[in-house]
Amino acid sequence: MKTFLMNEVGLPDAAATELQAIHGIDLLNTFQSFSAKDIDDICSTARKPIGMLEHPDSTRTTPLSGIVNPGVTVPAIVAKRLKLCVYGAKNRRRLSRPLNFAALTQVELNKFDAM
């Protein structure tokens, strides 16, 4: 799923990891339960700085204090593609078609955008 979020949706690695691990976008069927408002909420939450990260130079012998988590970058075009994934997944369910990665490629998502 992370590969799909990075390659087809266009998320950076850190954002794809966060959306998959923290926000629960781990299966294609998940898109069927979301709305456009849910995607807006998820993207704005991912952008917010929360918590602390381990300092990259910290080791066991020389522990360094953590750094503030700056949040992740979720561009507007990615939020739009995620909303199109929601629409596409719900459309596949309405039409009783199987939902797979090929059904939500950028080419297929662009067809929904043209409507």
Chimera marker file (.cmm) of the C-alpha trace (Angstrom):
<marker_set name="trace">
<marker id="1" x="0.000" y="0.000" z="0.000" r="1" g="1" b="0" radius="0.5"/>
<marker id="2" x="2.882" y="2.353" z="0.772" r="1" g="1" b="0" radius="0.5"/>
<marker id="3" x="4.238" y="1.833" z="-2.745" r="1" g="1" b="0" radius="0.5"/>
<marker id="4" x="0.825" y="2.706" z="-4.178" r="1" g="1" b="0" radius="0.5"/>
<marker id="5" x="0.625" y="5.875" z="-2.071" r="1" g="1" b="0" radius="0.5"/>
<marker id="6" x="4.081" y="6.921" z="-3.228" r="1" g="1" b="0" radius="0.5"/>
<marker id="7" x="3.919" y="5.946" z="-6.924" r="1" g="1" b="0" radius="0.5"/>
<marker id="8" x="0.298" y="6.552" z="-7.885" r="1" g="1" b="0" radius="0.5"/>
<marker id="9" x="-0.840" y="9.187" z="-5.415" r="1" g="1" b="0" radius="0.5"/>
<marker id="10" x="2.495" y="11.008" z="-5.232" r="1" g="1" b="0" radius="0.5"/>
<marker id="11" x="3.133" y="11.112" z="-1.508" r="1" g="1" b="0" radius="0.5"/>
<marker id="12" x="6.684" y="11.531" z="-0.247" r="1" g="1" b="0" radius="0.5"/>
<marker id="13" x="8.078" y="8.537" z="1.683" r="1" g="1" b="0" radius="0.5"/>
<marker id="14" x="7.543" y="10.072" z="5.138" r="1" g="1" b="0" radius="0.5"/>
<marker id="15" x="3.967" y="11.080" z="4.358" r="1" g="1" b="0" radius="0.5"/>
<marker id="16" x="3.135" y="7.670" z="2.871" r="1" g="1" b="0" radius="0.5"/>
<marker id="17" x="4.498" y="5.976" z="5.981" r="1" g="1" b="0" radius="0.5"/>
<marker id="18" x="2.494" y="8.253" z="8.268" r="1" g="1" b="0" radius="0.5"/>
<marker id="19" x="-0.763" y="7.905" z="6.350" r="1" g="1" b="0" radius="0.5"/>
<marker id="20" x="-0.369" y="4.142" z="6.272" r="1" g="1" b="0" radius="0.5"/>
<marker id="21" x="0.836" y="3.525" z="9.817" r="1" g="1" b="0" radius="0.5"/>
<marker id="22" x="-0.833" y="6.279" z="11.820" r="1" g="1" b="0" radius="0.5"/>
<marker id="23" x="-3.942" y="7.250" z="9.862" r="1" g="1" b="0" radius="0.5"/>
<marker id="24" x="-4.965" y="3.755" z="8.832" r="1" g="1" b="0" radius="0.5"/>
<marker id="25" x="-4.745" y="3.907" z="5.052" r="1" g="1" b="0" radius="0.5"/>
<marker id="26" x="-3.410" y="0.379" z="4.836" r="1" g="1" b="0" radius="0.5"/>
<marker id="27" x="-5.886" y="-1.320" z="2.489" r="1" g="1" b="0" radius="0.5"/>
<marker id="28" x="-7.588" y="-0.218" z="-0.714" r="1" g="1" b="0" radius="0.5"/>
<marker id="29" x="-10.958" y="-0.985" z="0.872" r="1" g="1" b="0" radius="0.5"/>
<marker id="30" x="-10.231" y="1.756" z="3.400" r="1" g="1" b="0" radius="0.5"/>
<marker id="31" x="-10.952" y="4.331" z="0.697" r="1" g="1" b="0" radius="0.5"/>
<marker id="32" x="-14.543" y="3.089" z="0.507" r="1" g="1" b="0" radius="0.5"/>
<marker id="33" x="-15.179" y="4.163" z="4.094" r="1" g="1" b="0" radius="0.5"/>
<marker id="34" x="-13.743" y="7.679" z="3.737" r="1" g="1" b="0" radius="0.5"/>
<marker id="35" x="-15.383" y="10.885" z="2.557" r="1" g="1" b="0" radius="0.5"/>
<marker id="36" x="-13.759" y="13.955" z="1.018" r="1" g="1" b="0" radius="0.5"/>
<marker id="37" x="-13.982" y="15.636" z="4.442" r="1" g="1" b="0" radius="0.5"/>
<marker id="38" x="-12.145" y="12.699" z="6.015" r="1" g="1" b="0" radius="0.5"/>
<marker id="39" x="-9.310" y="13.122" z="3.502" r="1" g="1" b="0" radius="0.5"/>
<marker id="40" x="-9.106" y="16.854" z="4.311" r="1" g="1" b="0" radius="0.5"/>
<marker id="41" x="-8.927" y="16.019" z="8.028" r="1" g="1" b="0" radius="0.5"/>
<marker id="42" x="-6.281" y="13.333" z="7.543" r="1" g="1" b="0" radius="0.5"/>
<marker id="43" x="-4.110" y="15.604" z="5.394" r="1" g="1" b="0" radius="0.5"/>
<marker id="44" x="-4.337" y="18.543" z="7.795" r="1" g="1" b="0" radius="0.5"/>
<marker id="45" x="-3.521" y="16.295" z="10.747" r="1" g="1" b="0" radius="0.5"/>
<marker id="46" x="-0.504" y="14.839" z="8.932" r="1" g="1" b="0" radius="0.5"/>
<marker id="47" x="0.781" y="18.351" z="8.206" r="1" g="1" b="0" radius="0.5"/>
<marker id="48" x="0.685" y="19.407" z="11.868" r="1" g="1" b="0" radius="0.5"/>
<marker id="49" x="3.811" y="19.140" z="13.984" r="1" g="1" b="0" radius="0.5"/>
<marker id="50" x="3.151" y="16.723" z="16.843" r="1" g="1" b="0" radius="0.5"/>
<marker id="51" x="5.381" y="14.971" z="19.328" r="1" g="1" b="0" radius="0.5"/>
<marker id="52" x="9.110" y="14.518" z="19.266" r="1" g="1" b="0" radius="0.5"/>
<marker id="53" x="11.460" y="12.622" z="16.996" r="1" g="1" b="0" radius="0.5"/>
<marker id="54" x="14.685" y="10.957" z="17.986" r="1" g="1" b="0" radius="0.5"/>
<marker id="55" x="17.681" y="13.108" z="17.158" r="1" g="1" b="0" radius="0.5"/>
<marker id="56" x="19.433" y="11.581" z="14.106" r="1" g="1" b="0" radius="0.5"/>
<marker id="57" x="22.896" y="11.940" z="15.715" r="1" g="1" b="0" radius="0.5"/>
<marker id="58" x="21.824" y="10.375" z="19.004" r="1" g="1" b="0" radius="0.5"/>
<marker id="59" x="23.547" y="7.147" z="20.066" r="1" g="1" b="0" radius="0.5"/>
<marker id="60" x="23.520" y="5.073" z="23.239" r="1" g="1" b="0" radius="0.5"/>
<marker id="61" x="26.814" y="6.531" z="24.353" r="1" g="1" b="0" radius="0.5"/>
<marker id="62" x="25.936" y="10.127" z="23.477" r="1" g="1" b="0" radius="0.5"/>
<marker id="63" x="22.161" y="10.550" z="23.777" r="1" g="1" b="0" radius="0.5"/>
<marker id="64" x="20.844" y="13.824" z="22.453" r="1" g="1" b="0" radius="0.5"/>
<marker id="65" x="17.488" y="15.372" z="23.226" r="1" g="1" b="0" radius="0.5"/>
<marker id="66" x="14.743" y="14.812" z="20.686" r="1" g="1" b="0" radius="0.5"/>
<marker id="67" x="13.700" y="17.283" z="18.040" r="1" g="1" b="0" radius="0.5"/>
<marker id="68" x="10.174" y="18.532" z="17.406" r="1" g="1" b="0" radius="0.5"/>
<marker id="69" x="8.321" y="16.564" z="14.742" r="1" g="1" b="0" radius="0.5"/>
<marker id="70" x="7.742" y="19.100" z="11.934" r="1" g="1" b="0" radius="0.5"/>
<marker id="71" x="4.850" y="17.181" z="10.377" r="1" g="1" b="0" radius="0.5"/>
<marker id="72" x="4.915" y="15.852" z="6.836" r="1" g="1" b="0" radius="0.5"/>
<marker id="73" x="4.362" y="17.526" z="3.502" r="1" g="1" b="0" radius="0.5"/>
<marker id="74" x="1.067" y="16.655" z="1.845" r="1" g="1" b="0" radius="0.5"/>
<marker id="75" x="0.719" y="18.769" z="-1.316" r="1" g="1" b="0" radius="0.5"/>
<marker id="76" x="-2.744" y="19.868" z="-2.464" r="1" g="1" b="0" radius="0.5"/>
<marker id="77" x="-2.511" y="17.722" z="-5.617" r="1" g="1" b="0" radius="0.5"/>
<marker id="78" x="-1.947" y="14.659" z="-3.428" r="1" g="1" b="0" radius="0.5"/>
<marker id="79" x="-5.014" y="15.502" z="-1.328" r="1" g="1" b="0" radius="0.5"/>
<marker id="80" x="-6.990" y="15.777" z="-4.578" r="1" g="1" b="0" radius="0.5"/>
<marker id="81" x="-5.717" y="12.372" z="-5.748" r="1" g="1" b="0" radius="0.5"/>
<marker id="82" x="-6.652" y="10.828" z="-2.393" r="1" g="1" b="0" radius="0.5"/>
<marker id="83" x="-10.172" y="12.219" z="-2.804" r="1" g="1" b="0" radius="0.5"/>
<marker id="84" x="-10.277" y="10.744" z="-6.296" r="1" g="1" b="0" radius="0.5"/>
<marker id="85" x="-9.218" y="7.387" z="-4.794" r="1" g="1" b="0" radius="0.5"/>
<marker id="86" x="-12.181" y="7.646" z="-2.428" r="1" g="1" b="0" radius="0.5"/>
<marker id="87" x="-14.510" y="8.429" z="-5.316" r="1" g="1" b="0" radius="0.5"/>
<marker id="88" x="-13.034" y="5.668" z="-7.476" r="1" g="1" b="0" radius="0.5"/>
<marker id="89" x="-13.268" y="3.066" z="-4.714" r="1" g="1" b="0" radius="0.5"/>
<marker id="90" x="-16.889" y="3.955" z="-3.992" r="1" g="1" b="0" radius="0.5"/>
<marker id="91" x="-17.676" y="3.943" z="-7.709" r="1" g="1" b="0" radius="0.5"/>
<marker id="92" x="-16.197" y="0.440" z="-8.081" r="1" g="1" b="0" radius="0.5"/>
<marker id="93" x="-18.348" y="-0.752" z="-5.172" r="1" g="1" b="0" radius="0.5"/>
<marker id="94" x="-21.524" y="0.785" z="-6.702" r="1" g="1" b="0" radius="0.5"/>
<marker id="95" x="-20.793" y="-0.955" z="-9.986" r="1" g="1" b="0" radius="0.5"/>
<marker id="96" x="-20.004" y="-4.253" z="-8.213" r="1" g="1" b="0" radius="0.5"/>
<marker id="97" x="-16.525" y="-4.285" z="-9.714" r="1" g="1" b="0" radius="0.5"/>
<marker id="98" x="-13.479" y="-5.616" z="-7.887" r="1" g="1" b="0" radius="0.5"/>
<marker id="99" x="-11.236" y="-3.027" z="-6.296" r="1" g="1" b="0" radius="0.5"/>
<marker id="100" x="-7.556" y="-3.439" z="-7.093" r="1" g="1" b="0" radius="0.5"/>
<marker id="101" x="-4.512" y="-1.253" z="-7.558" r="1" g="1" b="0" radius="0.5"/>
<marker id="102" x="-4.957" y="-1.168" z="-11.342" r="1" g="1" b="0" radius="0.5"/>
<marker id="103" x="-8.394" y="0.423" z="-10.881" r="1" g="1" b="0" radius="0.5"/>
<marker id="104" x="-6.883" y="3.391" z="-9.027" r="1" g="1" b="0" radius="0.5"/>
<marker id="105" x="-3.837" y="4.249" z="-11.124" r="1" g="1" b="0" radius="0.5"/>
<marker id="106" x="-3.221" y="7.881" z="-12.051" r="1" g="1" b="0" radius="0.5"/>
<marker id="107" x="-4.623" y="7.226" z="-15.527" r="1" g="1" b="0" radius="0.5"/>
<marker id="108" x="-7.868" y="5.884" z="-14.036" r="1" g="1" b="0" radius="0.5"/>
<marker id="109" x="-8.037" y="8.670" z="-11.439" r="1" g="1" b="0" radius="0.5"/>
<marker id="110" x="-7.650" y="11.267" z="-14.183" r="1" g="1" b="0" radius="0.5"/>
<marker id="111" x="-10.741" y="9.830" z="-15.854" r="1" g="1" b="0" radius="0.5"/>
<marker id="112" x="-12.740" y="10.597" z="-12.714" r="1" g="1" b="0" radius="0.5"/>
<marker id="113" x="-11.267" y="14.088" z="-12.580" r="1" g="1" b="0" radius="0.5"/>
<marker id="114" x="-12.428" y="14.815" z="-16.123" r="1" g="1" b="0" radius="0.5"/>
<marker id="115" x="-16.076" y="14.194" z="-15.139" r="1" g="1" b="0" radius="0.5"/>
<link id1="1" id2="2" r="1" g="1" b="0" radius="0.2"/>
<link id1="2" id2="3" r="1" g="1" b="0" radius="0.2"/>
<link id1="3" id2="4" r="1" g="1" b="0" radius="0.2"/>
<link id1="4" id2="5" r="1" g="1" b="0" radius="0.2"/>
<link id1="5" id2="6" r="1" g="1" b="0" radius="0.2"/>
<link id1="6" id2="7" r="1" g="1" b="0" radius="0.2"/>
<link id1="7" id2="8" r="1" g="1" b="0" radius="0.2"/>
<link id1="8" id2="9" r="1" g="1" b="0" radius="0.2"/>
<link id1="9" id2="10" r="1" g="1" b="0" radius="0.2"/>
<link id1="10" id2="11" r="1" g="1" b="0" radius="0.2"/>
<link id1="11" id2="12" r="1" g="1" b="0" radius="0.2"/>
<link id1="12" id2="13" r="1" g="1" b="0" radius="0.2"/>
<link id1="13" id2="14" r="1" g="1" b="0" radius="0.2"/>
<link id1="14" id2="15" r="1" g="1" b="0" radius="0.2"/>
<link id1="15" id2="16" r="1" g="1" b="0" radius="0.2"/>
<link id1="16" id2="17" r="1" g="1" b="0" radius="0.2"/>
<link id1="17" id2="18" r="1" g="1" b="0" radius="0.2"/>
<link id1="18" id2="19" r="1" g="1" b="0" radius="0.2"/>
<link id1="19" id2="20" r="1" g="1" b="0" radius="0.2"/>
<link id1="20" id2="21" r="1" g="1" b="0" radius="0.2"/>
<link id1="21" id2="22" r="1" g="1" b="0" radius="0.2"/>
<link id1="22" id2="23" r="1" g="1" b="0" radius="0.2"/>
<link id1="23" id2="24" r="1" g="1" b="0" radius="0.2"/>
<link id1="24" id2="25" r="1" g="1" b="0" radius="0.2"/>
<link id1="25" id2="26" r="1" g="1" b="0" radius="0.2"/>
<link id1="26" id2="27" r="1" g="1" b="0" radius="0.2"/>
<link id1="27" id2="28" r="1" g="1" b="0" radius="0.2"/>
<link id1="28" id2="29" r="1" g="1" b="0" radius="0.2"/>
<link id1="29" id2="30" r="1" g="1" b="0" radius="0.2"/>
<link id1="30" id2="31" r="1" g="1" b="0" radius="0.2"/>
<link id1="31" id2="32" r="1" g="1" b="0" radius="0.2"/>
<link id1="32" id2="33" r="1" g="1" b="0" radius="0.2"/>
<link id1="33" id2="34" r="1" g="1" b="0" radius="0.2"/>
<link id1="34" id2="35" r="1" g="1" b="0" radius="0.2"/>
<link id1="35" id2="36" r="1" g="1" b="0" radius="0.2"/>
<link id1="36" id2="37" r="1" g="1" b="0" radius="0.2"/>
<link id1="37" id2="38" r="1" g="1" b="0" radius="0.2"/>
<link id1="38" id2="39" r="1" g="1" b="0" radius="0.2"/>
<link id1="39" id2="40" r="1" g="1" b="0" radius="0.2"/>
<link id1="40" id2="41" r="1" g="1" b="0" radius="0.2"/>
<link id1="41" id2="42" r="1" g="1" b="0" radius="0.2"/>
<link id1="42" id2="43" r="1" g="1" b="0" radius="0.2"/>
<link id1="43" id2="44" r="1" g="1" b="0" radius="0.2"/>
<link id1="44" id2="45" r="1" g="1" b="0" radius="0.2"/>
<link id1="45" id2="46" r="1" g="1" b="0" radius="0.2"/>
<link id1="46" id2="47" r="1" g="1" b="0" radius="0.2"/>
<link id1="47" id2="48" r="1" g="1" b="0" radius="0.2"/>
<link id1="48" id2="49" r="1" g="1" b="0" radius="0.2"/>
<link id1="49" id2="50" r="1" g="1" b="0" radius="0.2"/>
<link id1="50" id2="51" r="1" g="1" b="0" radius="0.2"/>
<link id1="51" id2="52" r="1" g="1" b="0" radius="0.2"/>
<link id1="52" id2="53" r="1" g="1" b="0" radius="0.2"/>
<link id1="53" id2="54" r="1" g="1" b="0" radius="0.2"/>
<link id1="54" id2="55" r="1" g="1" b="0" radius="0.2"/>
<link id1="55" id2="56" r="1" g="1" b="0" radius="0.2"/>
<link id1="56" id2="57" r="1" g="1" b="0" radius="0.2"/>
<link id1="57" id2="58" r="1" g="1" b="0" radius="0.2"/>
<link id1="58" id2="59" r="1" g="1" b="0" radius="0.2"/>
<link id1="59" id2="60" r="1" g="1" b="0" radius="0.2"/>
<link id1="60" id2="61" r="1" g="1" b="0" radius="0.2"/>
<link id1="61" id2="62" r="1" g="1" b="0" radius="0.2"/>
<link id1="62" id2="63" r="1" g="1" b="0" radius="0.2"/>
<link id1="63" id2="64" r="1" g="1" b="0" radius="0.2"/>
<link id1="64" id2="65" r="1" g="1" b="0" radius="0.2"/>
<link id1="65" id2="66" r="1" g="1" b="0" radius="0.2"/>
<link id1="66" id2="67" r="1" g="1" b="0" radius="0.2"/>
<link id1="67" id2="68" r="1" g="1" b="0" radius="0.2"/>
<link id1="68" id2="69" r="1" g="1" b="0" radius="0.2"/>
<link id1="69" id2="70" r="1" g="1" b="0" radius="0.2"/>
<link id1="70" id2="71" r="1" g="1" b="0" radius="0.2"/>
<link id1="71" id2="72" r="1" g="1" b="0" radius="0.2"/>
<link id1="72" id2="73" r="1" g="1" b="0" radius="0.2"/>
<link id1="73" id2="74" r="1" g="1" b="0" radius="0.2"/>
<link id1="74" id2="75" r="1" g="1" b="0" radius="0.2"/>
<link id1="75" id2="76" r="1" g="1" b="0" radius="0.2"/>
<link id1="76" id2="77" r="1" g="1" b="0" radius="0.2"/>
<link id1="77" id2="78" r="1" g="1" b="0" radius="0.2"/>
<link id1="78" id2="79" r="1" g="1" b="0" radius="0.2"/>
<link id1="79" id2="80" r="1" g="1" b="0" radius="0.2"/>
<link id1="80" id2="81" r="1" g="1" b="0" radius="0.2"/>
<link id1="81" id2="82" r="1" g="1" b="0" radius="0.2"/>
<link id1="82" id2="83" r="1" g="1" b="0" radius="0.2"/>
<link id1="83" id2="84" r="1" g="1" b="0" radius="0.2"/>
<link id1="84" id2="85" r="1" g="1" b="0" radius="0.2"/>
<link id1="85" id2="86" r="1" g="1" b="0" radius="0.2"/>
<link id1="86" id2="87" r="1" g="1" b="0" radius="0.2"/>
<link id1="87" id2="88" r="1" g="1" b="0" radius="0.2"/>
<link id1="88" id2="89" r="1" g="1" b="0" radius="0.2"/>
<link id1="89" id2="90" r="1" g="1" b="0" radius="0.2"/>
<link id1="90" id2="91" r="1" g="1" b="0" radius="0.2"/>
<link id1="91" id2="92" r="1" g="1" b="0" radius="0.2"/>
<link id1="92" id2="93" r="1" g="1" b="0" radius="0.2"/>
<link id1="93" id2="94" r="1" g="1" b="0" radius="0.2"/>
<link id1="94" id2="95" r="1" g="1" b="0" radius="0.2"/>
<link id1="95" id2="96" r="1" g="1" b="0" radius="0.2"/>
<link id1="96" id2="97" r="1" g="1" b="0" radius="0.2"/>
<link id1="97" id2="98" r="1" g="1" b="0" radius="0.2"/>
<link id1="98" id2="99" r="1" g="1" b="0" radius="0.2"/>
<link id1="99" id2="100" r="1" g="1" b="0" radius="0.2"/>
<link id1="100" id2="101" r="1" g="1" b="0" radius="0.2"/>
<link id1="101" id2="102" r="1" g="1" b="0" radius="0.2"/>
<link id1="102" id2="103" r="1" g="1" b="0" radius="0.2"/>
<link id1="103" id2="104" r="1" g="1" b="0" radius="0.2"/>
<link id1="104" id2="105" r="1" g="1" b="0" radius="0.2"/>
<link id1="105" id2="106" r="1" g="1" b="0" radius="0.2"/>
<link id1="106" id2="107" r="1" g="1" b="0" radius="0.2"/>
<link id1="107" id2="108" r="1" g="1" b="0" radius="0.2"/>
<link id1="108" id2="109" r="1" g="1" b="0" radius="0.2"/>
<link id1="109" id2="110" r="1" g="1" b="0" radius="0.2"/>
<link id1="110" id2="111" r="1" g="1" b="0" radius="0.2"/>
<link id1="111" id2="112" r="1" g="1" b="0" radius="0.2"/>
<link id1="112" id2="113" r="1" g="1" b="0" radius="0.2"/>
<link id1="113" id2="114" r="1" g="1" b="0" radius="0.2"/>
<link id1="114" id2="115" r="1" g="1" b="0" radius="0.2"/>
</marker_set>
